[in-house]
Amino acid sequence: MKNNEIVELSSKELMAKLKDEKARLAKMTFNHTVAPIENPSQIKATKVTIARLLTEMRKRQLEVINK
C-alpha cells in the first residue's frame, strides 16, 4: 500500500486497515516459524505498511492537537 493511498483513507478505514495488517503479520510470522514461506520479504513489506499506517495516524493526531 502506497503513501498516497493511505492518506486518502478516512480515520475509521485507517484503523481497520491497521488491524487487518497486524493480523496478517501475526499469521505470516507464525506460518513462517512453522514452515518457511515462499517469499519472506512479504513480512518486511507488511511491517513497512504497518509503519506507514501508524505514521499517518500520528500525523493526524498531531494536526488535531496543534489546531
N, C-alpha and C positions, 0 to 999 in steps of 0.2 A: 504494500500500500504506500503510495507516494504522499509527500507532504501536502501537495495541493488538494488531494482527495480528503486528507484528514482535516484540513482547515474548513472544508465545505460541510463537514458533518455538524449536526446540532449537538448540544451537550449530552442529551439522552442517548443519541446514537453513538457518541464518543465513549460513553460509559459502557454501553452494551458491547461495542467492538472490543474494548479493553478486556472486558470479562471473557469474551469469546477467545481472544488471542491468548490470555493467560491459561485458559483451559486447554487450548490447543498445544501450548508449550509444555504443560504438565504431561499431557498424553504422549507427545512426541518424545519427551525426555524419558518417560517410563518405558516406552516401546524401545527406545534406543538402548536402554540399560539391559533389557531382557534379551533383545536380539538386534544387532546393528541394522539401522535403517539404510535405505539405498543412498539417500542424499543427506548426510549430516549437516550440510550447510543450511538446510531449512531451519534448523534450530537457531542458528545465528540470525537468520533473516527474521524469524519470529521475535527474537529478543530485540532486534532493531525496531521492528514495528511497534512493540510494546513501549519502547523508549520514546518513540515519536508521539504516540498517543498520550503518554504521561507528560511529555513536554508541552503539548498543545493544551492539555488540561491545566497545567500550572500557569501557562501564559494567560489563559482566560481568567484564572483566579486572581492573578496579579492585576489584570486590567480592571476587574471589579473593585479590588482594594484601592487602587490608585485613583479611582474616579472621585 
